[in-house]
Amino acid sequence: MTAVALDHRPSSVQAPRPPPRPGATGSRHGLGELRSDEVAREKVWLVVVDPAGDHPPRLERFAALPRLLRAGDLVVVNDAATLPGSLPGTADGKDFELRLSGPVDAGRLFGVLLGPGDHRTRTEHRAPPPRLEVGDRVIVAGMAATVVSAAGRRVELAVRCDADALWQTLYAAGAPVQYAHRSERLPLWSVQTAYAGRPWAAEMPSAGRPLTWDTVLGLRRAGVAVAPLTHAAGLSSTGDDALDRALPWPERYEIPAQTVEAVRAARARGGRVIAIGTTVVRALEAAAEAGGGDLHAGSGVAALRLDAGYRPRVVSGLVSGLHVPGESHFELLSAFAPAEELRRAIALAAQQGLSAHELGDACLILPA
């Protein structure tokens, strides 16, 4: 994707406050109450955060993103499609749910086991799964499989069928990974971005959900380039405290040569690199670290754990969901803005009735 060079001057007019939203509310985190209801893609709000703290956080429509950036900036998106990663299974007559934690690779399924039940029960309240050991035979989505490795709830299964049959069965029997804040089942299409490609993501790279084609075209008309990479967005919760504390786990990524060139071109013209989502941050920063500070095209595994002590080498700012203190994603956001500024943003979001979770509103951390 290439940019269209147009004169672009950001507007100083602030968007009106969002009207109150009926529906479910979320939990309180000492900063007010964030909602947990689904927000239509075209109605998502952005909390704009100034990392320097010179300006208080403010609200804008997500569709205003082209106006909030500058000609010469580069937006990088994660084009991974979301897998139907929730699969039913049985072992010795005992039911379980397998939640995929990464891409399907050569007939191997990598994931986490949960006990009987469905997403309507909070993940941490689900019954424990049956204990599996290497060599055990199980049934997943109606397919025979063998346990290749097992570490508590984390397993690797080898499925005994050809690739075509495997993919057909996954899409016929699987469903998106989903959590209890939304009782209705999500259709798979509703957790895809507009530009989704390879099915690599265990959960939706949700920061890109409101990035519609109209907004992408608006970015290009504003002189903002758009470039893709692919990152295997993993699970955000497993139901096991010890596993959750280790999130995010190492995750695969692939960066095309054209995207590396787009990053270099943006820097050369004084533009900023804006990541759409924390998965894009992990991929770009991990690739730069692997290259000794230089970004190179290719595949790799992102094992970085970003926090307030990390100084990004590639990414200048990002769009993300609304995350609260205590979440691993909040720690990652702290690499781009002080925790106090992030708390101010969350307080504003709560005051104005914005929604967290993967189908909610968003924030933009934007350096001057």
JOPE-V556591 format. One record per residue. SS is DSSP state (~ for helix, > for strand, _ for the rest). PSI is psi in degrees with one decimal (* if undefined). D_CENTER is the distance of its C-alpha to the mean C-alpha in Angstrom with 2 decimals. Layout:
ss={SS/SS}
psi={PSI/PSI}
d_center={D_CENTER/D_CENTER}
This chain:
ss={_/_/_/_/_/_/_/_/_/_/_/_/_/_/_/_/_/_/_/_/_/_/_/_/>/>/>/>/_/_/_/_/>/>/>/_/_/_/_/_/~/~/~/_/>/>/>/>/>/_/_/_/_/_/_/_/_/>/>/>/>/~/~/~/~/~/~/~/_/_/_/_/_/>/>/>/>/>/_/_/>/>/_/_/_/>/>/>/>/>/>/_/_/>/>/>/>/>/>/>/_/_/_/_/>/_/_/>/>/>/>/>/>/>/_/_/_/_/_/_/_/_/~/~/~/_/_/_/_/_/_/_/_/_/_/_/>/>/>/>/_/_/>/>/>/>/>/>/>/>/>/_/_/>/>/>/>/>/>/_/_/_/~/~/~/~/~/~/~/~/~/~/~/_/>/_/_/_/_/_/_/_/_/_/_/_/_/~/~/~/~/_/_/_/_/_/_/_/>/>/>/_/_/_/_/~/~/~/_/_/_/_/~/~/~/~/~/~/~/~/~/_/_/_/>/>/>/>/>/>/>/_/_/_/_/_/_/_/_/_/~/~/~/~/~/_/_/_/_/_/>/>/>/>/>/_/~/~/~/~/~/~/~/~/~/~/~/~/_/_/_/_/>/>/>/>/_/~/~/~/~/~/~/~/~/~/~/~/~/~/_/_/_/_/_/_/_/>/>/>/>/>/_/_/_/_/_/_/_/_/_/_/_/_/_/_/>/>/>/>/>/_/_/_/_/_/_/~/~/~/~/~/~/_/_/_/_/_/~/~/~/~/~/~/~/~/~/~/~/~/~/_/_/_/>/_/_/_/_/_/_/>/>/>/>/_/_/_}
psi={130.4/156.1/152.5/120.1/106.4/151.6/133.5/118.8/121.6/143.6/149.1/0.9/126.8/143.2/151.0/159.6/147.5/145.5/157.4/142.0/123.7/156.8/-162.2/155.2/161.6/-157.3/159.6/140.0/26.6/-2.3/13.3/179.2/118.6/139.2/168.2/17.0/161.3/139.9/130.1/144.4/-40.9/-1.1/12.8/139.0/152.1/132.9/114.9/123.3/126.8/110.7/-29.8/-15.3/11.2/-24.1/141.2/157.1/148.2/166.1/140.2/154.7/144.9/-34.3/-13.2/2.2/-43.7/-33.5/-25.7/-18.3/179.1/150.5/132.8/-17.8/162.1/128.9/129.0/128.7/157.0/113.8/16.7/131.4/155.3/128.2/153.3/76.5/0.7/113.6/134.9/147.6/164.8/147.1/116.2/38.6/-0.1/132.0/148.6/168.0/129.8/121.5/113.6/140.2/-0.3/-178.0/152.3/128.7/112.2/46.6/8.3/135.6/124.9/128.7/-166.3/139.5/139.5/156.2/-173.7/151.6/-169.9/-170.5/-15.6/-18.7/131.6/139.9/-42.6/-11.2/1.1/149.1/153.1/150.4/166.3/147.0/125.0/147.4/159.5/131.9/-15.8/146.9/134.6/170.7/125.0/121.9/33.5/0.1/140.7/136.5/157.8/139.7/118.7/-38.3/152.5/130.7/88.9/-125.3/-17.0/130.4/158.9/125.6/140.3/121.3/136.1/74.0/166.6/166.5/-42.5/-44.9/-37.4/-50.3/-39.8/-40.6/-41.4/-46.5/-22.6/-38.3/-20.6/166.4/159.8/145.0/133.6/154.6/170.8/-10.4/-9.0/115.1/-33.9/144.4/132.8/129.2/152.4/-35.5/-26.6/-11.7/30.5/145.7/165.5/-22.4/22.8/141.8/-104.1/139.3/88.3/-20.8/128.4/-35.9/158.5/133.6/78.9/-17.9/-25.2/-2.6/-44.0/1.9/82.9/168.1/-32.1/-40.8/-39.1/-44.7/-35.7/-38.3/-46.0/-40.0/-27.7/2.6/17.5/122.3/153.1/131.4/148.2/159.0/172.4/126.0/133.7/77.8/129.0/-165.9/148.8/-11.1/145.2/-13.3/-1.6/120.4/-44.6/-42.4/-41.2/-35.6/-22.2/-6.0/149.1/143.1/168.1/135.8/141.4/150.4/161.8/127.3/119.2/155.2/-36.2/-33.1/-39.0/-43.4/-37.3/-38.6/-45.5/-39.7/-40.5/-44.5/-40.2/-32.2/8.6/16.3/165.0/148.3/114.3/119.0/133.6/88.4/153.3/-23.2/-37.6/-40.3/-49.3/-43.3/-50.6/-43.2/-36.6/-40.8/-39.2/-39.7/-41.2/-28.5/15.1/28.1/-18.2/136.9/129.0/150.7/157.2/-171.8/157.6/-173.2/122.7/112.6/5.4/142.0/103.1/141.4/-167.5/-22.8/-6.3/138.8/107.6/140.4/-27.5/-48.8/131.0/-36.9/173.7/158.9/134.6/167.5/177.3/116.3/144.1/158.9/138.7/-20.9/146.7/-34.0/-30.2/-40.5/-38.9/-43.5/-27.8/-12.5/-13.6/-16.4/147.1/148.3/-34.6/-39.4/-37.3/-38.1/-38.4/-39.7/-43.2/-39.3/-41.8/-43.6/-42.9/-42.0/-35.8/9.2/30.1/164.1/135.4/-164.4/173.9/-16.0/24.6/-146.9/-172.7/172.5/155.8/114.7/110.9/109.9/153.5/*}
d_center={21.45/24.03/24.62/27.53/29.54/30.51/31.77/29.13/29.92/27.46/28.92/29.84/29.74/27.20/25.68/27.32/25.93/24.06/26.41/26.06/23.86/25.54/23.84/22.22/21.57/19.35/20.50/22.27/21.30/24.40/23.05/23.61/21.98/18.57/18.52/16.32/17.42/15.72/16.11/17.08/15.10/18.27/18.82/15.75/17.02/16.03/17.36/18.59/19.08/21.86/21.33/25.12/25.81/28.47/27.16/25.83/22.41/22.85/21.41/20.89/19.83/16.59/19.06/20.86/18.35/20.96/23.54/21.60/21.23/24.26/25.86/25.17/21.58/18.93/15.46/13.22/10.56/8.59/10.87/9.91/11.03/10.10/12.96/15.38/14.55/16.82/20.33/23.69/26.02/29.38/31.16/34.88/34.67/31.97/28.80/25.28/21.71/19.79/16.00/14.86/12.84/12.89/14.64/18.11/20.60/24.35/24.69/22.81/20.31/18.33/17.16/18.05/21.01/21.54/24.96/26.37/24.84/21.84/18.81/21.32/22.17/19.86/18.35/20.45/23.50/23.47/26.53/26.38/26.16/29.20/29.65/29.34/31.07/31.22/33.33/32.74/32.54/30.20/29.33/25.73/25.36/29.07/28.90/30.84/28.93/29.96/28.28/27.99/26.57/25.90/24.98/25.01/22.27/20.60/22.30/22.71/24.64/26.73/27.29/30.78/30.50/30.05/26.78/27.51/28.33/25.25/22.86/25.07/25.09/21.35/20.91/24.06/23.48/19.75/17.45/13.73/12.72/13.42/14.53/17.81/17.10/17.61/20.72/20.86/19.36/16.51/17.63/15.51/15.79/14.24/10.70/11.04/10.64/14.18/14.14/12.66/14.87/15.03/13.78/11.88/8.60/9.53/6.93/5.62/3.20/4.60/5.91/7.96/9.37/12.35/13.04/16.02/18.63/20.94/18.73/18.23/22.01/22.56/20.83/23.11/26.12/25.46/25.67/21.98/20.97/17.76/16.80/14.31/13.12/11.64/9.32/9.25/5.89/7.98/9.15/8.73/12.48/15.50/18.41/20.06/20.35/21.09/18.15/15.75/17.37/16.56/12.76/10.77/13.14/14.08/11.92/13.48/13.14/15.64/16.66/19.43/22.62/22.38/19.19/21.01/23.97/22.04/20.86/24.49/25.90/23.85/24.99/28.51/28.76/27.42/24.08/20.85/17.65/14.78/11.19/8.82/5.74/6.25/5.77/8.58/10.38/10.64/11.90/14.34/15.59/16.12/17.97/20.02/20.93/22.01/24.10/25.82/24.24/24.43/21.59/22.54/21.36/20.72/18.74/17.91/16.07/13.97/15.55/15.37/14.90/14.72/16.62/19.31/21.60/19.57/20.68/18.34/20.36/18.54/16.02/17.92/15.47/12.03/10.42/8.02/8.22/11.44/11.66/15.14/17.30/17.12/13.38/12.09/9.51/12.74/14.48/12.22/12.78/16.39/16.68/16.75/18.75/21.18/20.26/23.01/21.59/18.22/20.36/22.33/19.35/18.28/21.99/22.27/19.33/21.05/24.40/23.42/21.90/18.26/15.65/12.74/10.31/7.69/10.73/12.21/13.00/11.57/13.16/14.39/15.79/18.50/21.36/24.71}
